[in-house]
Amino acid sequence: MEKTSCSIIKKCRELRRRGCTLNKIIENTNLSKTTAYKYIYDIPLSSKAKEEIKKEATKRIIKFNLEERKGKCVPGRIIRKPKKWTAELIFLTAHFMFDGEIKKVSCVYQNRSLFLINSIKKNMKTLFGLTPYYKFYEKTGVHRISYHHVELANYFKSKAQKIKQYIRRASLVEKKIFLRAFFDDEGCAYKYKNNRKIRGYQNNLEILNLIKGLLKNFDIESKVDVKYKEIVISKKQNLINFQNKINFSKKIYINPDRKNSIWKQKLEKRKILDYLINSYKK
């Protein structure tokens, strides 16, 4: 018994000198952690062995992130995930799709309108209990908020796809929320000579055709311009229907500093629309 005990101790110490970790020694000797440590505590690991342990730990973390997490947050960062569509969820999904961005590990929204930024923050706090990272770009006047959560990004990626089908059969109230989000983010109203139009820009033609279909629910005729990637609403009655049934949100202003700006001053989008409609001859 004494000989066996001595040989195990010798083996433990020899393995340690070779740079084996405590876990590796336990594997080779079938000893408990406490017992094995008692035999090797006075033999420090070499710098080379420590570096190898560090590399192995890094590999395990990378493997875990790529293969096992699959879009899940680490413990302690689990978020709420509403299952049913609500006005707030439609609002958030639409804005992240338009002036926002749904990345692999984060959701980002940027706009010059502090009103829209605060609306996003409020709804995110209500639905998900989250507070964003905030940044202001003084040179351009753009406010940027971002939410860095793997599960949140995964959730909104799914919602951005599902809403394209859901919104077609949604109530008029929900369709209005989606349409207003689009035109607040991507739209403008302008008058050039005798042309009075509302325009909405979007590189995704699928979205433009979806917007066109939704506008018909409010008796608003529109046209998708494939060349310029925009939807165009013209003619007085269509503009009036848009104003009465959709409209831009309050406190949404045009950017007067753009080189191609017609107005050259800070104006509310809804005020411009009001001016366009009143400019028609009675």
C-alpha positions as CSV (number, residue, x, y, z in Angstrom):
1,M,0.0,0.0,0.0
2,E,2.9,2.3,0.9
3,K,4.7,1.5,-2.3
4,T,1.6,2.3,-4.4
5,S,1.0,5.6,-2.6
6,C,4.6,6.6,-3.2
7,S,4.4,5.8,-6.9
8,I,1.3,7.9,-7.3
9,I,2.9,10.8,-5.6
10,K,5.9,10.4,-7.8
11,K,3.8,10.2,-10.9
12,C,1.9,13.4,-9.8
13,R,5.0,15.4,-9.3
14,E,6.6,14.1,-12.6
15,L,3.5,15.1,-14.6
16,R,3.5,18.5,-13.0
17,R,7.2,19.0,-13.9
18,R,6.2,18.2,-17.5
19,G,3.8,21.1,-17.4
20,C,0.5,19.2,-16.9
21,T,-2.4,21.0,-15.4
22,L,-4.2,19.9,-12.2
23,N,-7.1,18.5,-14.3
24,K,-4.7,16.6,-16.5
25,I,-3.0,15.0,-13.5
26,I,-6.4,14.0,-12.0
27,E,-7.3,12.3,-15.4
28,N,-4.0,10.3,-15.3
29,T,-4.1,9.3,-11.6
30,N,-7.8,9.0,-10.7
31,L,-7.1,11.1,-7.6
32,S,-9.5,13.7,-6.1
33,K,-8.7,17.3,-6.8
34,T,-7.8,18.0,-3.2
35,T,-5.4,15.0,-2.9
36,A,-3.7,15.7,-6.2
37,Y,-3.1,19.3,-5.4
38,K,-1.6,18.4,-2.0
39,Y,1.2,16.5,-3.9
40,I,2.0,19.2,-6.5
41,Y,1.2,22.6,-5.0
42,D,4.9,23.5,-4.5
43,I,5.8,22.9,-8.2
44,P,4.8,26.0,-10.2
45,L,3.8,25.8,-13.9
46,S,6.4,27.0,-16.4
47,S,5.6,30.1,-18.5
48,K,5.3,27.8,-21.6
49,A,2.7,25.6,-19.9
50,K,0.7,28.7,-18.7
51,E,0.6,30.0,-22.3
52,E,-0.6,26.6,-23.6
53,I,-3.4,26.6,-21.0
54,K,-4.4,30.1,-22.0
55,K,-4.6,29.1,-25.7
56,E,-6.7,26.1,-24.9
57,A,-9.1,28.2,-22.9
58,T,-9.4,30.7,-25.8
59,K,-10.2,27.8,-28.2
60,R,-12.9,26.5,-25.9
61,I,-14.5,30.0,-25.6
62,I,-14.5,30.4,-29.4
63,K,-16.0,27.0,-30.0
64,F,-18.7,27.7,-27.4
65,N,-19.6,31.0,-29.1
66,L,-19.7,29.5,-32.6
67,E,-21.3,26.1,-32.0
68,E,-23.2,26.1,-28.7
69,R,-24.6,29.6,-28.0
70,K,-26.4,29.9,-31.4
71,G,-27.7,33.4,-30.8
72,K,-28.1,33.2,-27.0
73,C,-26.8,35.6,-24.4
74,V,-24.5,34.6,-21.6
75,P,-26.4,33.8,-18.4
76,G,-27.6,36.9,-16.6
77,R,-28.3,38.8,-19.8
78,I,-31.5,37.0,-20.9
79,I,-34.1,39.5,-22.3
80,R,-37.8,39.5,-22.6
81,K,-39.1,38.3,-26.0
82,P,-42.7,39.4,-26.6
83,K,-44.6,36.7,-28.6
84,K,-47.5,38.8,-29.8
85,W,-47.4,41.8,-32.1
86,T,-48.2,45.1,-30.3
87,A,-48.2,48.7,-31.4
88,E,-44.9,49.2,-29.7
89,L,-43.3,46.1,-31.2
90,I,-44.4,47.1,-34.7
91,F,-43.0,50.6,-34.2
92,L,-39.6,49.3,-33.1
93,T,-39.3,46.6,-35.7
94,A,-40.2,49.1,-38.5
95,H,-37.7,51.7,-37.3
96,F,-34.9,49.2,-36.9
97,M,-35.7,48.1,-40.5
98,F,-35.6,51.6,-42.0
99,D,-33.3,54.1,-40.4
100,G,-31.9,51.5,-38.1
101,E,-29.7,48.4,-38.5
102,I,-30.1,44.9,-37.2
103,K,-26.5,43.5,-36.9
104,K,-25.2,40.1,-35.8
105,V,-24.9,41.1,-32.1
106,S,-26.7,44.5,-31.8
107,C,-29.6,46.7,-32.9
108,V,-28.8,50.2,-33.9
109,Y,-30.9,53.3,-34.6
110,Q,-29.8,56.7,-35.8
111,N,-31.6,59.8,-36.7
112,R,-31.4,63.6,-36.4
113,S,-34.8,63.7,-34.7
114,L,-34.4,63.5,-30.9
115,F,-38.2,62.9,-30.8
116,L,-37.7,59.6,-32.7
117,I,-34.6,58.6,-30.7
118,N,-36.5,59.1,-27.4
119,S,-39.5,57.2,-28.7
120,I,-37.3,54.2,-29.6
121,K,-35.7,54.4,-26.1
122,K,-39.0,54.6,-24.4
123,N,-40.5,51.6,-26.2
124,M,-37.3,49.6,-25.8
125,K,-37.4,50.2,-22.0
126,T,-41.1,49.3,-21.8
127,L,-40.9,46.1,-23.8
128,F,-37.4,44.8,-23.0
129,G,-36.2,46.8,-20.0
130,L,-33.1,47.9,-21.8
131,T,-31.2,51.1,-21.8
132,P,-29.0,52.0,-24.9
133,Y,-25.5,53.2,-25.5
134,Y,-25.9,56.8,-26.8
135,K,-23.7,58.8,-29.1
136,F,-24.2,62.3,-30.7
137,Y,-22.3,63.3,-33.8
138,E,-22.0,67.0,-33.5
139,K,-20.8,67.5,-37.1
140,T,-23.8,65.9,-38.7
141,G,-26.3,66.4,-35.9
142,V,-27.1,62.7,-35.8
143,H,-28.1,60.9,-32.6
144,R,-27.2,57.2,-32.4
145,I,-28.4,54.6,-29.9
146,S,-27.4,51.0,-29.9
147,Y,-28.4,47.8,-27.9
148,H,-25.7,45.2,-27.8
149,H,-27.4,41.9,-27.1
150,V,-27.0,38.7,-29.2
151,E,-30.5,37.4,-28.4
152,L,-32.1,40.9,-29.1
153,A,-30.5,41.0,-32.5
154,N,-31.6,37.5,-33.3
155,Y,-35.1,38.3,-32.1
156,F,-35.4,41.4,-34.3
157,K,-34.0,39.7,-37.3
158,S,-36.8,37.2,-37.1
159,K,-39.4,39.9,-36.5
160,A,-38.2,41.9,-39.5
161,Q,-38.9,39.0,-41.7
162,K,-42.2,38.0,-40.1
163,I,-43.7,41.6,-40.1
164,K,-43.6,41.6,-43.9
165,Q,-46.4,39.0,-43.9
166,Y,-48.1,40.0,-40.7
167,I,-48.6,43.7,-41.6
168,R,-50.6,42.8,-44.8
169,R,-53.4,41.3,-42.7
170,A,-53.0,43.6,-39.7
171,S,-55.5,46.2,-38.5
172,L,-55.5,49.7,-40.1
173,V,-54.1,51.1,-36.8
174,E,-51.1,48.7,-37.1
175,K,-50.6,49.4,-40.8
176,K,-50.6,53.2,-40.0
177,I,-47.9,52.7,-37.4
178,F,-45.7,50.8,-40.0
179,L,-46.3,53.3,-42.8
180,R,-45.7,56.3,-40.6
181,A,-42.4,54.8,-39.4
182,F,-41.4,54.3,-43.0
183,F,-42.2,57.9,-44.0
184,D,-40.7,59.4,-40.8
185,D,-37.4,57.6,-41.5
186,E,-37.3,57.5,-45.3
187,G,-39.8,60.1,-46.6
188,C,-40.0,63.7,-47.5
189,A,-42.5,66.1,-49.1
190,Y,-41.5,68.6,-51.8
191,K,-42.7,71.0,-54.4
192,Y,-40.7,71.8,-57.6
193,K,-42.4,74.0,-60.0
194,N,-45.9,72.4,-60.3
195,N,-44.8,69.0,-59.0
196,R,-46.0,68.3,-55.5
197,K,-45.0,64.9,-54.2
198,I,-44.3,62.7,-51.2
199,R,-41.4,60.4,-51.7
200,G,-39.9,57.5,-49.7
201,Y,-36.5,56.0,-50.4
202,Q,-35.5,52.4,-49.9
203,N,-33.0,50.1,-51.7
204,N,-35.2,47.1,-51.1
205,L,-37.8,46.9,-53.8
206,E,-39.7,44.3,-51.8
207,I,-40.3,46.9,-49.1
208,L,-41.3,49.5,-51.6
209,N,-43.9,47.2,-53.1
210,L,-45.2,46.3,-49.6
211,I,-45.6,50.1,-48.8
212,K,-47.5,50.6,-52.1
213,G,-49.9,47.8,-51.2
214,L,-50.4,49.1,-47.7
215,L,-51.1,52.6,-48.9
216,K,-54.0,51.3,-51.0
217,N,-55.8,50.3,-47.8
218,F,-56.0,54.1,-47.1
219,D,-57.1,55.0,-50.6
220,I,-53.7,56.4,-51.5
221,E,-52.4,55.6,-55.0
222,S,-48.6,55.5,-55.4
223,K,-45.9,54.5,-57.8
224,V,-42.7,52.6,-57.3
225,D,-39.8,54.1,-59.2
226,V,-37.4,51.2,-59.8
227,K,-34.6,53.4,-61.2
228,Y,-34.4,55.7,-58.2
229,K,-35.5,53.1,-55.6
230,E,-38.3,55.2,-54.3
231,I,-42.1,55.3,-53.8
232,V,-43.9,58.4,-55.0
233,I,-47.3,59.8,-54.0
234,S,-48.7,62.6,-56.2
235,K,-52.0,64.3,-57.0
236,K,-54.0,66.4,-54.6
237,Q,-56.4,63.8,-53.3
238,N,-53.7,61.3,-52.6
239,L,-51.7,63.9,-50.7
240,I,-54.9,64.8,-48.7
241,N,-55.6,61.2,-47.9
242,F,-52.0,60.7,-46.8
243,Q,-52.3,63.8,-44.5
244,N,-55.6,62.7,-43.0
245,K,-54.9,59.0,-42.6
246,I,-51.1,58.6,-42.2
247,N,-49.1,61.9,-42.1
248,F,-45.6,62.4,-40.7
249,S,-45.1,62.5,-36.9
250,K,-44.8,65.8,-35.1
251,K,-41.3,67.2,-34.5
252,I,-39.9,65.4,-37.6
253,Y,-37.8,67.9,-39.5
254,I,-36.0,67.9,-42.8
255,N,-32.3,68.4,-43.0
256,P,-31.7,71.9,-44.3
257,D,-27.9,71.4,-44.7
258,R,-28.2,68.9,-47.6
259,K,-26.8,70.2,-50.9
260,N,-30.0,69.3,-52.7
261,S,-32.3,70.8,-50.1
262,I,-35.1,72.9,-51.7
263,W,-36.2,74.6,-48.5
264,K,-32.8,75.7,-47.1
265,Q,-34.3,75.9,-43.6
266,K,-35.4,73.7,-40.8
267,L,-39.0,72.8,-41.4
268,E,-41.4,70.1,-40.0
269,K,-42.2,67.5,-42.6
270,R,-46.0,67.7,-41.8
271,K,-45.8,71.5,-42.2
272,I,-44.3,71.1,-45.6
273,L,-47.1,68.7,-46.6
274,D,-49.7,71.2,-45.3
275,Y,-48.1,73.9,-47.5
276,L,-48.1,71.6,-50.6
277,I,-51.8,70.8,-50.3
278,N,-52.7,74.5,-49.7
279,S,-50.7,75.5,-52.7
280,Y,-53.2,73.9,-55.1
281,K,-55.5,76.4,-56.7
282,K,-59.0,76.3,-55.2
